[in-house]
Amino acid sequence: MKTNELIKIVLKTLEEKKAQNIKAFNVSNLTSLCDYIIIASSSNSTHVKSLTDDVVEVLKINNKIIDNIEKDDNFRWIVLDCKDFIVNIFHNKEREFYNLEGLWSDAKPFIT
């Protein structure tokens, strides 16, 4: 499956599972790290973990390998490195602190 299609599936999953402030950016011209960044958040850590579990499940169903998963012990932030795209799921306060939208302010929005 193409990357764009997988990103659409991830975005739909996050939306259906009530993630907040979902954003996706094309960063391919800004970094060699990946082509796309997805950012979403929630107001509680239990929901952050649940969102992550749902995204991991949908990626597995679609045979997408997750290269690495990083998280803090309290599920305040989680990063799923899928090689060509990265999914960041934050607690709202951590999202504000890390300000990835500011870091990638020159990135083009991903168009669904």
C-alpha positions as CSV (number, residue, x, y, z in Angstrom):
1,M,0.0,0.0,0.0
2,K,1.2,3.5,-0.8
3,T,2.4,5.8,1.9
4,N,-0.4,8.4,1.2
5,E,-3.1,5.7,1.5
6,L,-1.6,4.6,4.9
7,I,-1.5,8.1,6.2
8,K,-5.1,8.6,5.2
9,I,-6.0,5.4,7.1
10,V,-4.1,6.6,10.2
11,L,-5.7,10.1,10.1
12,K,-9.2,8.5,9.8
13,T,-8.4,6.2,12.7
14,L,-7.3,9.1,14.9
15,E,-10.4,11.1,13.9
16,E,-12.8,8.2,14.6
17,K,-11.1,7.6,18.0
18,K,-11.6,11.2,18.9
19,A,-8.0,12.4,18.9
20,Q,-7.7,16.2,19.1
21,N,-6.1,18.7,16.8
22,I,-5.0,16.2,14.2
23,K,-2.4,17.5,11.8
24,A,-0.2,16.0,9.0
25,F,2.7,17.6,7.2
26,N,4.8,16.8,4.2
27,V,8.4,17.4,5.4
28,S,10.2,15.6,2.6
29,N,11.8,18.8,1.4
30,L,12.9,19.8,4.9
31,T,14.5,16.6,6.3
32,S,15.8,13.2,5.4
33,L,14.3,11.7,8.5
34,C,11.0,11.0,6.9
35,D,8.5,12.3,4.3
36,Y,5.5,13.0,6.6
37,I,4.8,13.9,10.2
38,I,1.4,13.2,11.9
39,I,0.6,14.9,15.1
40,A,-2.5,14.3,17.3
41,S,-3.3,14.8,21.0
42,S,-5.6,14.1,23.9
43,S,-6.4,15.5,27.2
44,N,-5.5,12.3,29.2
45,S,-2.8,9.7,29.1
46,T,-5.2,6.7,29.0
47,H,-6.6,8.1,25.7
48,V,-3.1,8.7,24.4
49,K,-2.3,5.0,25.0
50,S,-5.6,3.9,23.5
51,L,-5.0,6.1,20.3
52,T,-1.6,4.6,20.0
53,D,-2.9,1.0,20.3
54,D,-5.5,1.7,17.6
55,V,-2.9,3.2,15.2
56,V,-0.5,0.3,15.8
57,E,-3.3,-2.1,15.1
58,V,-4.4,-0.5,11.9
59,L,-0.8,-0.3,10.7
60,K,-0.4,-4.1,11.4
61,I,-3.6,-4.9,9.6
62,N,-2.1,-3.0,6.6
63,N,1.2,-4.8,6.8
64,K,3.2,-1.6,7.8
65,I,6.2,-2.2,9.8
66,I,6.8,0.2,12.7
67,D,10.6,0.6,13.0
68,N,10.6,2.0,16.5
69,I,8.2,3.1,19.2
70,E,9.4,5.7,21.8
71,K,7.3,6.8,24.7
72,D,7.5,8.1,28.2
73,D,6.5,5.8,31.1
74,N,3.3,7.8,31.8
75,F,2.0,7.9,28.2
76,R,2.3,11.6,28.0
77,W,3.9,11.3,24.5
78,I,4.4,8.5,22.0
79,V,6.3,8.4,18.7
80,L,5.8,5.7,16.1
81,D,8.6,5.7,13.5
82,C,7.2,4.1,10.4
83,K,10.3,5.0,8.3
84,D,8.6,7.1,5.6
85,F,6.2,8.8,8.2
86,I,6.2,9.4,11.9
87,V,3.2,9.5,14.1
88,N,3.3,11.7,17.3
89,I,0.6,11.3,19.9
90,F,0.8,13.7,22.8
91,H,-1.0,14.7,25.9
92,N,-2.1,18.3,25.3
93,K,0.4,19.8,27.6
94,E,3.3,17.9,26.1
95,R,2.2,18.9,22.7
96,E,2.2,22.5,23.6
97,F,5.7,22.1,25.2
98,Y,7.3,20.3,22.3
99,N,5.6,22.6,19.7
100,L,6.2,20.4,16.7
101,E,4.0,22.6,14.6
102,G,6.5,25.4,15.2
103,L,9.4,23.2,14.4
104,W,7.8,22.2,11.1
105,S,6.2,25.6,10.3
106,D,7.8,25.6,6.8
107,A,6.2,22.2,6.0
108,K,3.3,21.8,3.6
109,P,0.1,20.4,5.0
110,F,-0.7,16.9,3.9
111,I,-3.8,17.0,1.7
112,T,-6.3,14.2,2.1
